[in-house]
């Protein structure tokens, strides 16, 4: 029986928790689909995930801007990419024991995905497939149907004191 997990909150560790679960499942011989929204190929976890048999990692663009820095053409391209990733996930989900939709809530809140499309995927996922959704501010429509909800809460973060994100730690 596959359950629905949400890793959310303003703290560090949402993707890290999802990667950890994917590695654990891979170690147990399970097949994993790992889909990243609003991320680029430079995210360090991608390098190791690509090396693990049993994990299918969808490609990301080389560079991704924050959505608030995108012009309209870039936003439209991002919307199309996010919609494509969700459709791809829906089609391929029956082949996997675990699927991770990393930063899906960020894509949703930025207007890059439609709520109805995400809800359909969650509600209609194969019964055997474990589904992990990550990002800030999950909508109540999704939290209402989740089995696990883990909130990462920021108490202190060096970025607030001016320390930029560091490769291998924050990305």
Secondary structure as the mmCIF struct_conf table of DSSP 4:
data_model
#
loop_
_struct_conf.conf_type_id
_struct_conf.id
_struct_conf.beg_label_comp_id
_struct_conf.beg_label_asym_id
_struct_conf.beg_label_seq_id
_struct_conf.end_label_comp_id
_struct_conf.end_label_asym_id
_struct_conf.end_label_seq_id
STRN STRN1 UNK A 4 UNK A 8
BEND BEND1 UNK A 9 UNK A 12
HELX_RH_AL_P HELX_RH_AL_P1 UNK A 14 UNK A 27
TURN_TY1_P TURN_TY1_P1 UNK A 28 UNK A 29
STRN STRN2 UNK A 32 UNK A 36
BEND BEND2 UNK A 37 UNK A 38
STRN STRN3 UNK A 40 UNK A 40
TURN_TY1_P TURN_TY1_P2 UNK A 41 UNK A 42
TURN_TY1_P TURN_TY1_P3 UNK A 44 UNK A 44
HELX_RH_AL_P HELX_RH_AL_P2 UNK A 45 UNK A 49
TURN_TY1_P TURN_TY1_P4 UNK A 50 UNK A 51
BEND BEND3 UNK A 52 UNK A 52
TURN_TY1_P TURN_TY1_P5 UNK A 53 UNK A 54
STRN STRN4 UNK A 55 UNK A 57
STRN STRN5 UNK A 61 UNK A 61
BEND BEND4 UNK A 62 UNK A 62
HELX_RH_3T_P HELX_RH_3T_P1 UNK A 67 UNK A 69
HELX_RH_AL_P HELX_RH_AL_P3 UNK A 72 UNK A 92
HELX_RH_3T_P HELX_RH_3T_P2 UNK A 93 UNK A 95
BEND BEND5 UNK A 97 UNK A 97
STRN STRN6 UNK A 98 UNK A 102
TURN_TY1_P TURN_TY1_P6 UNK A 103 UNK A 103
HELX_RH_AL_P HELX_RH_AL_P4 UNK A 104 UNK A 109
TURN_TY1_P TURN_TY1_P7 UNK A 110 UNK A 111
BEND BEND6 UNK A 112 UNK A 113
HELX_RH_AL_P HELX_RH_AL_P5 UNK A 115 UNK A 124
BEND BEND7 UNK A 125 UNK A 125
TURN_TY1_P TURN_TY1_P8 UNK A 127 UNK A 128
STRN STRN7 UNK A 130 UNK A 134
BEND BEND8 UNK A 135 UNK A 137
HELX_RH_AL_P HELX_RH_AL_P6 UNK A 140 UNK A 143
TURN_TY1_P TURN_TY1_P9 UNK A 144 UNK A 145
BEND BEND9 UNK A 147 UNK A 147
STRN STRN8 UNK A 148 UNK A 151
BEND BEND10 UNK A 155 UNK A 155
HELX_RH_3T_P HELX_RH_3T_P3 UNK A 158 UNK A 161
TURN_TY1_P TURN_TY1_P10 UNK A 162 UNK A 162
HELX_LH_PP_P HELX_LH_PP_P1 UNK A 163 UNK A 165
TURN_TY1_P TURN_TY1_P11 UNK A 167 UNK A 170
#
